[in-house]
Every structure is written in C-alpha cells, then in structure tokens.
Amino acid sequence: MLSDFLIIGGGVSGLMAALLASKKRKVTILEKPNRNFQLAKRILVSGNGRANFYNADLLDKKTYDTALFQDVKDIVLDGKTNYAKDTLDYLSNELGLASYQEGKLYYPFFNKSECLYDLLIGELKKSSVKVIEGRATKLDYHNKNVSYFDIDNKRKDIYFNDVLISVGGRSYDRDDYSYSLLDSLGLDYLPYSSALCPIMTKEKIPFYLKNCRLKGKLSLYCEERLIHEEEGEILFKEDGLSGIAVFNTTIYIHKLIEEGKKGFILKIDYSSHDGASINFKTNPNCYPPFLRQYLHDCNYNNGEPLIFTFKDFYSFRYSQVSYGGIYLNQIDKKTLSVKNQDHLYLAGEMLNESFPCGGYNMGLSLLEGYKVGKTLCQKIN
Ligand SMILES: Cc1cc2nc3c(=O)[nH]c(=O)nc-3n(C[C@H](O)[C@H](O)[C@H](O)COP(=O)(O)OP(=O)(O)OC[C@H]3O[C@@H](n4cnc5c(N)ncnc54)[C@H](O)[C@@H]3O)c2cc1C
C-alpha cells in the first residue's frame, strides 16, 4: 500500500498534522492498537481530565530566551511567524475551540478534556484521513517503507511519499515500549526516563506523614546552588514526595544529571504560602499534628524548613512525560524534517524536549503537529 503522507502515531501532534495536511494531501494515520481503539487518548487524561492544553508563556517571545525553552525557539518563532499564536488561532478560529484562561493556563471552556478531544476527533471524522490500526516497528527511509504489525499480529508494509513519526514518549501507560522504531531511524537519541513524576527520597517517610499534604515553597538545590523554587502543595508518599512543584523539579534534575551533576536537595519551607505567613514564635500551636510529630521526631525546630535528599524518580507508570528522545540538532527546525532526509518529519514528545506542567508539553505537541501539517500542505513532491 502507498500513502502520500503517512503519520505514525495518532496522538496529539499526529492528529494536528493530519487535520492540517489533509486539506492538500492524502493522509494515512497508523496508530497502535489499543482497547476501544482511540486516537490521542492522552488528551482525555491530561490535566486530571481538564486538559490544560496551552500556556500563555508559549505565546510570549521572551519565554524562548530562558534556558528551559531556548532549544525550541527556532521551532516556535520563524521570522515574523509565531507558531504558538498561529496554532492557538487555528484551534480557536478555524476549529472553533472555546477555551478560557486561568492564570497562564488555557483550558477548554467547559473544563473538560472531552471538549478538546471530541473537537479534534470530530474534525478527523469529517476529513479524508484514513486510519489504520497497527504498531510500527521499523522505518526504511531509503525504500520509503514502514513495517508494522496489524491487529491480528500479521506483519505488513506501507510505503510513503512523506512520513511523520509522532509516537510520543514512553511514560504513563507505555509499559510495552520498544526502541525498535526509534533505532531504525539511525538518529542519536537519549534513552527515555520518567519525568513530571513523584520522586523517592533517601529520608524515610514515617507512616503518619503518608498521604498528608503541606503547602509551602519547594526549593531545589544542587551542590548548594539554588536551581529552582516554586510554591505548591507537597503530597507525602510512602517513599517520597509528590505534587506539581515536585513534578516540575524533575525536569531540572534531569537536565543537571545530563550535565553530570549529582546530589540534589529539596527544601520545603512551610512558613508561608499564597501571600499568608505563619510566625513560629506566636503561632506554635496551630501546626497540624503530622507536622508537629515529624518536627519532633527529626529534631527540627518549629518553622525550620524540611530537608529531603533526592534518591530516584518514580517509574514511567507515574510519569506524565518522558525525558529524553531524539536530539534536536538533527532536525531542521524550520520544517521539523530530519536534516538531509526531507521526506521524514518528527514531532512531539519523542523529541528531546520536555517542559514543566502547565500546558507546555501538549501545547508544543499541538504546535509541532500544526507546523508539520502546514509544511506538508505547501510541499509538492
Ligand atoms: C496523565 C497525563 C497527564 C498529562 N497532562 C498534561 C496537561 O495537563 N497538559 C499538558 O500540556 N500535557 C499533559 N500531558 C502530556 C501530554 O499529554 C503529552 O506531552 C502529549 O500527549 C504528547 O503528544 P505526542 O503527540 O507527542 O504523543 P502522544 O499524544 O503520546 O501520541 C503518540 C501516539 O503514538 C502512538 N504510538 C506509539 N507507538 C506507536 C507505534 N509503534 N506505532 C503506531 N503508533 C504508535 C500512541 O499510541 C499514541 O497514540 C499529560 C500526560 C499524561 C500521561
């Protein structure tokens, strides 16, 4: 079978690319078989069922001058074009997505992931895009061919003029992840590890602390240098810490590990949050019992920040994104095609780019899918 534009992986980025490209190209999506066979399933679980799908920072050019985002600057900004703005305009104006902003986060207007999901799937059904159920295992760029296993586990081949690989990372529900497809590309990549996940600590968490929540400021230190701090709610787990602020530190810890750094300390300062503060001299009796007990057992003074030492990340099953993937220096950021292989495009979480919680990850996947879709419309083979 020959597909004009083949998309491997009908997730967030693949779906966007398909919708855009189908205006001018004959598009086929090859999606891994799954229960109830759903495309872009991650939208439904994102943001705890609310799908915070975008962040206002993505629209702001200054964001891309910060260390975390500078690698994607040339993907998002191209001369006068701001792809973050164009992607959001497409979703809102052309597809009719109603959304609202809470702080910097964008949510569907009715606060439900299904609203974004149904919109994209509804558009797909109206389009000419063909969907095939099958798990791709190998790409042969030279022969423009992809091998896959269909639902009956029969090995099949499909040929393409252009191909987008948008198979995402390996977090959450991808226990069966295999590197065979990635390996067949012959590109350099950083093997995936779990990110935006809870972390295990060297300190034991006593039974009375488990499942307790403490609001405050979480600071990450490496070699006594402050790396990141963020206000939030910390959830104590059996063997570590969880919560959005903790999830976000994992991105920084991964980057430091990549630089060869070790020794990460997390400090929880619970003396103020949301503009309110506590004076441990005048308010010593309003501490919750679990905190009072822990301070006593670990010989902390009232008000003294709690210190935890990073031991490990929780496994993929507990992670919202994976850290790692194909290094961006092998990609032409103007088109998202692989350098010197201009029929092969890559987008989304499979690339070595991961960001904190708050709409950045899905937002950039939507954006990259949009960009590839646009490019493919303009391209004549
Ligand atoms: C629990 C959870 C909550 C999240 N919440 C948020 C949030 O609130 N905000 C946010 O911005 N981000 C959130 N994310 C992250 C966001 O969902 C991802 O970054 C985004 O979905 C990545 O899009 P993608 O297209 O790269 O990959 P995916 O959406 O993961 O799509 C990849 C697709 O490829 C398919 N596939 C994989 N391998 C193969 C193969 N070999 N052959 C064929 N098909 C294949 C998969 O089945 C999947 O459909 C969350 C993630 C999780 C797990």
The ligand as an ORCA input file, in Angstrom:
! r2SCAN-3c Opt
* xyz 0 1
  C      -1.552     11.554     32.848
  C      -1.039     12.631     31.927
  C      -1.465     13.937     32.112
  C      -0.982     14.942     31.273
  N      -1.437     16.212     31.448
  C      -0.997     17.194     30.644
  C      -1.513     18.504     30.771
  O      -2.412     18.761     31.568
  N      -1.000     19.481     29.968
  C      -0.022     19.227     29.036
  O       0.409     20.142     28.368
  N       0.455     17.975     28.871
  C      -0.018     16.960     29.640
  N       0.465     15.689     29.462
  C       1.498     15.454     28.428
  C       0.881     15.388     27.019
  O      -0.240     14.520     27.054
  C       1.925     14.880     26.020
  O       3.054     15.703     26.085
  C       1.373     14.850     24.596
  O       0.266     13.990     24.504
  C       2.446     14.379     23.622
  O       1.883     14.329     22.341
  P       2.539     13.401     21.232
  O       1.711     13.559     20.004
  O       3.981     13.648     21.120
  O       2.401     11.919     21.813
  P       1.124     11.123     22.270
  O      -0.030     12.006     22.497
  O       1.622     10.278     23.366
  O       0.775     10.247     20.988
  C       1.613      9.244     20.492
  C       0.740      8.270     19.729
  O       1.570      7.339     19.053
  C       1.033      6.039     19.221
  N       2.130      5.088     19.041
  C       3.157      4.854     19.901
  N       4.000      3.939     19.375
  C       3.476      3.574     18.178
  C       3.878      2.662     17.173
  N       4.984      1.949     17.292
  N       3.105      2.536     16.068
  C       1.950      3.259     15.925
  N       1.529      4.153     16.844
  C       2.289      4.315     17.959
  C       0.457      6.063     20.636
  O      -0.494      5.032     20.824
  C      -0.145      7.453     20.677
  O      -1.473      7.484     20.205
  C      -0.023     14.643     30.250
  C       0.382     13.324     30.059
  C      -0.130     12.315     30.893
  C       0.330     10.902     30.656
*
